[in-house]
Amino acid sequence: MTPVKQNRLSLWYGFAPHVAEYPNELCIWSRPKSYTWKQVHDGAVQWAQFFLSKGVKPGDMIGVYLVNSADFLVMWLGLFCIGCAPALLNYNLKGEAFLHCLKVSKVKLVLVDPDEECQARFKEVEEKILEELNVEAITVSEDFLSKIYGSPVIVPDDSYRAHVKPANPVCLLYTSGTTGLPKAAPFMTGRYHERGNPENPPYNQIVGPKGDRWYCSMPLFHGTGGLALMMALTNGISTAVGRKFSVRMHWDDIYDSSSTIFVYVGEAARYLLHAPPHPLERKHPRLRAMYGNGLRPDVWSRFQARFGVPEVIEFFNSTEGVLGMVNYSTGPFSKDCVGRHGALLRYALSDIYVPVAIDAETGALLRDPSTGLAQRKSYDEGGEILVQVPDESAFAGYFGNPQATAKKFERNVLRNGDLYYRSGDALRRDADGRWFFLDRLGDTFRWKSENVSTGEVAAVLGAYPGVAEAIVYGVAVPGHDGKAGCAAVLLAEGVQTEGFNWKNFLEFARARLVKEAVPVFIRVVAGSSKTDNQKQNKGPLKKEGIDLESFGESVVGGEGDIMLWTSPGKESYEMFGVDDLRRLREGKFLL
């Protein structure tokens, strides 16, 4: 019988059987404390009984405002034990964003980390949380944990888990909120069972004490980190968790935990690549793979060569989950891409995954004026990927936000009456079926009547020696239509702005990019601009643009940032000052 017919869709049934197989083997490693499978099981049961004592019922969600820890994972399993799920709050949230995320989740109980910074952010809005939202808050201190783990171990019976259906959430995830308040998207149980099948990559490994061990220092509130470790645990695979991502401690953690796979997100691999040599960076006898998303082409091969990581499991999957693919790369043919489709799958998906043209300024689909249908692009050229769906139920929607949910759909795309989901991501597929990421919707900009892919430009600039990171975006220029290219460049450690060869850098870009894609402006930044999920954060940089007077107002900019440009007729990047900005505003320069 299937798990659906047996009412055994709850992920507790994935975890519990392994406890009897190897009760005293390591289940969760962390620096403060590690747990065996039996300790995790018993602790999860104790958490479950605590939640029941607080009036939590099957189907409820609990707010989780916690930094990574072994206890975070134990608590999550405890929620599975009674048919519940966590609303995974970004522990960096504060003020109105924090209140908003709690409000849309409709939780009545939130767990708060004892971390000093978390407590400070919580205290700022504590009164509103307790009184206006009527949410009870509990700090997960060591004293509190001692009480939890000192209680009786009584496994709640199957009735608490019998209600779990494919549409029930495994967790509530939130978008990063870089373009407004975060939106909440439930990760559904049915989708979890599709991804977490141990017979499918990346879970085709040996389980048990001598099998794989997944290490993650990416935030557990993020889908990549949290779900990767949960899928490991519910498939009988041990885990290791780092409190926060640390370039200094990354290789120590992998060595000390004997991990075989580590989880990455966004630019984390780039930060490791540009760090000074670490004595353990190649001394990891069990490490075989890295798993995550956002590994850039200019980092991929160099990372593998330096650190000796033979396999890359790069997946592509939005928080919303309608569009997804995975690339299990073990050789040069499959490097740099986010997924691969064979001939039969390409044929089957020819009208399901569809690249279309969009307006670079407004983000709207470009449509044929005579038919009203979308302008389809070739797979090789690529475009925003739309996914055909039978009805709107294919997308679980944004929790409590029907307006945002409705914007994710387009009708009359290839033919009148059809329905497509908007991924918001531009990809292309080559003749061999390899999918390559291009850009997020809104990252493409238009300059000199040409659409420019920021992802393509960033990959080129990031490959130049001495460049640790390049974040590319479009900026408005007084007196000019469209947006000119600008790159926020973080130089590698030890490389100085004055000694950098900006003439060669410009020549390098011009030799590899079409004229319109070569950045007009370079902003040399002192630090990396990233979200809490280690992804590039362009929002503040776009907002400041080339307005030198506003530098220092954003969370990433600073008064020490330097702006360069290639002014008309120049063959190098040179200093861009307030007088140059004034002349642009007066119309004395034409780019």
N, C-alpha and C positions, 0 to 999 in steps of 0.2 A: 504494500500500500504506500501511496505517496504521503509526504509530510502533511499535505493539505487535508487528505482524507483522515489522517490519524490525529488531526488537530495538534500537530507537533511542529508548527512553523516557528515557534519561539526559538531564538538562538541559544537559549539555555540548553536545549537538547543537542546542540552542536558541541557545547563545551563539556557538559557533565560526564559523558561516557569516558572521556580521556582520563578523568581523575582516578578511576579504578585501575586503569592500565599502568600508570606510573605516578602514584600518589606522592612519592617523596622526591621526585626529580624536580629540577628547577623549572618554574613556569614563568615568572616575571623577575628579571634582573633590574636593579637600579642601584645607584650609589648609596643612598641612605639605608635601604633595606631591600631584600629579595624574598620572594615567596615560592614555595613548592606548589604543585597542583592542588594538593589537599588543603593547604593554607589558603589558596585563592578561592577554592570552592567554599570552604567554611566561612571565610570572610565575606564572600558574596551573599551567602545565606543570612549572615548576621546583618548585613546592610539591608537585605530584603525585609527582614523582620522589623528593622528600624523604620523603614518607609511605611510599612503597614501600620505600625504604632502611631504614625503621624497622620493616619487617615488617607494615605495614598491608595488609590484603587487601580486595578488593571486598566490599561489604556491611558493613564495619566502620564504627564511629562514632568520632569523635575529640572529646574534651572541649575546649571553647573558653571560656576565662575571660578575655575580651578586651573592652576598651573600643572604641567605634566608631573605625574607621580605614579608609582605602582598602585597606590590606593585609588587613584582615579579609575584605573582599569577594573579593579576589584568592585568598586561601586557600580560601574556601568553593567557588569555582569549581574550584580544584585538587582538592578532594574529589570534585566531580562528575566530573572527568576520569577518575577511577579507580573510579567506581561507589560512592563512600562518602558520608557525611553527617556534619555536626557535631551534637554535643549542646550546645545553646546555653545555657551556664550564666550566670546573673545575676552580673555581676562585683561586686555588692554582697553576695553570699552570704559567710557566714563560719561558722566553727565546725561544729556538727553538721549544719546545713542544707547547707553546702558539701559535707561528706562524704557526706551522704545523696544528694544529686543526682549526685555522681560514682559512687556505689555502684550506684544503680538503672540508670544508663546502661551499666554494664559496660565502660566504655572502659579502655584500657590506656595511653593517651597523652593528656595534657592540655596545651594551650598557655596560658601565663599572661602577662598583660599586665605590662610593666615599670613601669606606673604605681605610684607609691609606696604609695598606699592599697591597691591590689590585692596588691602584694607583701607588705604587712604582714598582710593577711587570710590570704594563702596560707601565710606562714611559721608562723602559729598552728597550722596543721593539716598542715604539710608532712611531718612524720615519719609520721603516720598514712596520708597519701596514698601515700607511697613504700613503706612497710613493710606496713601492714595491707591496703591496697587493691591494692598492687603496681602502682601507676600511675606511669608515667614522666612527669615534668613538665619542660617546656621554656619558658624565658622568651623571649618574642619581642622581643628587644632589637634595636637598630639594627645591631649587629655580626652578630647571627644572621641578620637579613634580608639583609645584604650577602652572606653566604655562600649563602643560598638563591638570590638573584637573580644570583649570579655563577656558578651551575652551568650545565651544558649544557642546551639546550632540546631535549628529545627527547620527542615526544608519545607517551604510552602507546597501544598499539594498541587496536582496538575490543573485543578480548576482555575488557578490564577493565570495560567498560560494558554488555556484552551481557546480563548477568544482571539488569539493573534492570527490575523489574516494577511494576505499579501499587501494590502493597502495600509497596514499599520506601520508607523515609523520605527526604524531602528534608532534614529536620532533626528534632531532638528538641527540643520546646518544654516549658517548665515553667510550671505555674500559679504565681500570685504567692505562695502560701504564707501568706496572711493568716489562714487558719483552721487552720493546722497545717503540717507539712512539705510542700514543693512536690511536686506530682504531675507525672510526665513523660508527655507525650502526643506521639506521633510525627505529624508532618505528612506525609501520604503522597504519593507521586509522582502517583498517579491524581488525587487532589484538586487538586494543583498544576496539572496539565494542564487541569482543568476551570476553574480560576480564572484561569489565565494566558493564555487564548486572546486574542490581540491584536485579534480582531474584536469582542470583548465589552467593555463598560464595566468598569473604567475604563481599559482598555488600547486604546481605539479612537483612537489618535493617530498622528501621523506619526513614523516611526522615522528613525534616521540623524542626521547632523550638524546638520541644520536642524530636527529634530523636538523632542520634549519632553525635559526634563531633570528628574528627580525628586530633590528635596532631602530628606534625612532626618537629624534630630539625635535622634530617638527611639532608644532602645537597639536595636541590631541583634540582641540576644539575644531580643527580643520579636517575636512573629509579625508584627505589623503593620509594624514598621520593616524587619526583616531580609528578610521575604518580599516586601515591596513593591519593594525595590531589586533583589532577585534576579530577580523577574519582569520588571522593567524591562531588566536586562542580558541576560536570555535572550530578550528580544523586540527587541533591537537599539536600546534606548533608553538614553541616557547618564544618569549619576547624579551626585549630589553628596552628600557625607556630612559631617555635623558631629560633632565628638568627643562632645559632650554637649549636651543641650538648654540653651540660654541665652537668656533674654529679651533680654539686652543685645545678643547677637550674631546673633539670628535674622534680622533684616532685612538686616544687613550680608552674611551668608552668602548669602541669596537673591539680593541684588543682585550680589555679586561672582561668583557661580557662574552667573548668568543662568538660574536655574531657572524652570520653568514650573509645577511642582506641588510642594507640600510635604506631608510626612506629619505627622500629628498623632495623639496618643493622649490620651484622658482629658481632664484639665483644662489641658493645655498652652495651648489657645486662650484659656482664661479668664485665665491669667497674662499672656499677651500683651495682652489687652484692657485689663487694669487697670494696665499699665505706663505710665510717662510717655511722651509723644509721642517718636517716634524720627524722625530726619530722613529716613530711607529707607523708612518704613512704607507709603508710597504710591508710592514711586519704584522700581517693579519692572515695567518695561515688558513682560516676557515672562510674568510670573506670571498664570496663568488659573484655577488650582483648588487646593483643599486636599483631601487624601485621608486618611481615618482613621476612627476610631470614638470615640464618647463626647462628641460636640459637643452641649452642652446647649441646650435651647430658649431659655433666658434669655441665651445667649451668641450663638447663631447669627446672627440678623439684625444685631445690633450689631457683631459682628466683621466681617461683610461690608461694612457701611456705613462703618466707620472705616478699614479697610485696603484696600478696593477689590478684594476677591477675588470674582469673579463666579460661580464654580462651587464647589459643595461635593459631594464624593463620599463620602458617609457610608455605611459598611457595617456590617452586624451579623454577627458570626461569632465563635463561641466557639473557644477553643483546641482543643477536642475536634473541632469542625468538622461536626457533624451538622446543625445549624441555621445557615443563612446566608442573607443577602439584601443587596442594595445599593441605595442611592438616589442616582442621579446627578441632583442638584438644580441646575437652571439658572434657577429662578424661584420666586415666592412660594408657588405651589401645593404644591410638594414640600418646602418647608423644614420643619425640625424633626423629620422622620421618618427611620426607619432603613431603610425599604424600601417598595416599591410593587408591588402585584399587580393585574393587570387582571382583568376579569370571568371570562375563561376559566381563568386560573390560580387564581383564588379557588375556582372550582367544582371544579377538579381536585384542589386541596389541602384540600377541606372536611373530610375525615376524616384528613388527613395532619398538618397543623399544627393542633393542638387546644388551646385554652385551658381550663385546669381550675382548680378551687378547691383551695387548700392551707390547712393549719392554720398560722396565722401564728406560732405558738410553736414547734411541732415540725418544721414543714416537710413533714409527711406529706400525701399526697393525701387530700382529703375524699371519702368514698365513700358512696353511697346504702345505708342500712342494710338495705333489702329486697333489692337486687340485688347489692350489693358492687361495683358499677361506679363509676367516677370521676364526680364531679359536674362536668359540662361547663358552662362559662360562655359567654356570648355574646361574639362577637369585639369588639363595641363596648365592652363592660365590660373584657374582657381577663382574663388570669390567667397562671399559669405555662404556657409553651408546651411541649407534648409532641409529639414527632415520631414518626409510625408508621414502623417499620423492618421489613423482611422477616425478619431474624434478627440475632443479636448481632454478626455480623461487620461490620455497617454502621458500627459504631463501632470504631475501631482499638484502643481501650482505653488505659488508663494503663500505661505501660511498667513491668513488674515489679510491678504492684499489682492483682491480680485482684479483691481485695475491694472496692477503690474503683470498679473497672470495673463490677462487678455492681450497685452502688448506682445506676448511671445508667439502669437499665432498670425499667420497670413493666409488668406484665401485667394483662390483664382490665380495660382502661381503658374502651373503648366497648362491647366485647362480649367474652364469654369466649374466652380463647385468643389474643387479639391481643397485640402487643408494641410498646411505645413507649419512646423515649429521652427522658429528662428533661433539658431544656435548663438548668434552674436559673434561667431568666430569665422575668420576667413582661412581656408585651407586650399591646397591644391593636391592633385594626385597625378603621378607620372605614369608612363606607359607600363611600368612593371608593377603597378598597384600600390606604390608607396605613397602614403599621405604625409604632407609636410605642412606644418603650421605657418601661417603668414602673419595674421594680426587679429587682435580683438576689434570688434566693431567700435568705431570711434577713434582708433589709433591711426587709421589711414588718413592722410590729409591730401589736399589738392594744391599743387603749385605749378604755375606756368601751364595750366590746362592738362596736367598729368597727375594721376593718382599715385601717391608714394606710400609704399609699405614700410612702416617704421621697423617692423621685425627684420626685413631684409637689410635695411641700412644698419641697424644695430649689430647684426651678425657680421657685417663687413668691418665696421669700426672696431668691434670687440676683438677682432683677430689681429689688430695692429700691435706690435710689440710695445709694451709699456702702458697699454690701456687695460685697466682692471675691469671697467664696466662702462657701457655706453647706453644711455637711455634716450631714445629718439622720439620726438614729438613735433607737432606743427605749431608755429607761433604767428600771431597776427603782426603784420608790418604796416605801419602808417602809410597810406597812399597806394597800397598794393592789394590786388584781389587775391583770394585764397590764403594759404598759410605757407610760410617758408620753413624749411627744415631746421631744427635745432637739436643738438646732441648734448646732453649733460654727461660729461666725461669725468670719470674718476680714474686718476692715474694710479699705477701700481705703486706699492710701497717702495720708497726710495727714489722715485722719479719726480723731478721738480718741473714745474710749469716753465720756468725760464730756460731750462736745458733741453726741453722737449723740442723735437724738430717738427714744427707745425707746417713747414713747407712740404716736407716728405709725407706728412699725414694727409694733407690735402691732395697731393698727387696720388697717394694710395687709394683714397676714396674715389677720385675722378677716374682712375683706371678700372674700377670695379663696379661703378654705379652709373646709371644714366645721369645726364646733366642735372635734371630736375630733382633727383634724389640726393645729390650731394648737399649735406647740411650747409646752410649759409652761416649759421651761428653755432658757436661752441661755448657751452657754459662749463667751465672747469670747477667741479664741486669738491668739497673737502670730505664729504661722507656719502655713503650709499643711500639712495632713496628707495625704501622698500616698505611694503605693507607688513603686517604682523605675520603673514604667511610666507615671508621671504620672496614675495613677488614685487616687481618694479612698480613704484607708485608715481605715476606721471601727473596726477591731479594737481598738486601744489606747483609743480614746475610749469605746467600749462597755464595755470592761473597767473603766475608772475610773468611768463613770456620773456620779452626783452625789456621790460619796464625796470630799469636798473634801480629806480627809487624804491621799488617794493621788495627788493632782495633783502632777505632776513626775516620777512614776515611769515614765510612758510615754515613748516616743520622740518624741511630738508634743506632749504636754502640758507644762506648766511651772508653776512656783510663781507666775508672774506672770499666769496665766490668771484671768479673772474670771467668776464664775457669777452669772447673773441668773435671775429667775423671775417669773411672773405669779401671785402668791399669790391665794387666794380673795377675790373681790370687788374686785380691783385692776384698773385700766384701763391699766396700763403695766408694762413689765418693770422690776423693781427688784432691788437687790442680794440675793443669796442667800448667807447666811453659816452658820457652824457652829451658831449658835443655832437657825436655821431648820431645819437638818438634824436637830438634836437633837429639836426639837418634832415633826418628821415621824416620827422613830423612836419617840417617846413616844405617838404617835397623837393629838396635839393639833391637827393640821391635816388636813383632809379635802379632797382635790382634786376 
